[in-house]
Amino acid sequence: MKDVRISVIKKDFNQELIQTYMAPHRAASARPCAMDIGDSFLVSGTVMCPDGLCPWAWHDIESFVRIAAFEGKLPDQVPDNSWVRCCTDAFRPVTFLIEPIDDEVSTAE
């Protein structure tokens, strides 16, 4: 089983949707997700939600983390065998790069 790195590569804050579809008292205090572009999380050994990663986002991307850990193949993305997936929070989605990493790289982090 490979270690897997989950990296935040994009985040959005959809003010138009928030103003239109979120209750006004909640919309007034809505903030972007606390994760930042460049944040990285390592899944090593047991495939579990890493500390600091939003549990809701984990729910949305976990199956792809498992595929990467067990060396599933997806040849048409760069880097090879990586996945770009996002959480399903339409108000403030975060996009992740999910990629298996070599043992030498993961032990150095």
N, C-alpha and C positions, 0 to 999 in steps of 0.2 A: 504494500500500500504506500502510495506517495503522500508526502506532505503537500498541503495546498495553501496557496496565498490568496487572500481575498483583498483586493485593493479598491478603494473608492476612486473612481475615475471621472465622475460627474455628479453634480447635485443640482436640483432645481427647486424653486419656490414659486408655485403658481398662484400669484396674487388674484388673478381674475377668477379662477375656480374657487378660491377661498372666499372671496367677497360674494360670489354668486351662490355657493352651495353649503357654506359652513354657517352654523348659527352665529348671529352677530356678536354675541358675548364671547364666543370662542375665536371668531375671526380677528377680533381686536388684539388678541394676545398670541396669535399664531406666529411661530418662528420657524426658520429653516431647521432642518435636521442638524443635530449637534456634531455629526461626523464631518470631517473635512476632506477635500480632495487630497489624495496622497496618503490618507490613513490606510494602514495595512494590518491585516489580521492573519495569524498563522493557525491552521488546523493541522495538528500532528497527532498521530496515534488514533485515538477514538474520535470519530467524526461527531463533534459536539459544537454548539455555538461558542465561539471564542469570547473571552471577556472583552467588553467594550462594544461589541457588535449588537445592534438593535435586534431583539428577539423576533420582532415582526419581519425585519429584513431577512433574518436567518430562515424563517419559515418559507419565505419566497425563493431563496436560493439554495437551500440545503441539498436538494436532489442533484444539482449541478456540482456542488462540492463533492458529493459522494462519487459521481461519475469521474470527476478529475482525480480523486484519491485512488480509485481503482483503475486508473489509466484508460478510461474511455477515450474514444477518438472523435475529434471534430476537425477535419483537415482544412476547412475553408476560413478559419479565423487566424489572426496573427496576435500573439505568438501561437504556434501550433498547439492544438489540443487545449485551447483556452475557451472560455465562455464569457460573453458579456451579457449580464442579466441585471435587472433592477428590482427594487422592492415595489410593491403595488400601492404605495401611498400616492394617490393621484395629486394630492395637494403639495407634497414635498418629496418627490421621488429621488432616490439615490441609485446610481448606476455603478456596478461592480465589475471588475475584471477578476475572473476565477481561473487560477492556473496551477497545475501541478508543478512542483519545484524539485530540483535535484537535492539529494541528501546533503551534499557539500554546502549548498546554499542555505538550507534550512537550519543546519547546525551553527552557521556563522551568525545568524540573526539573533 
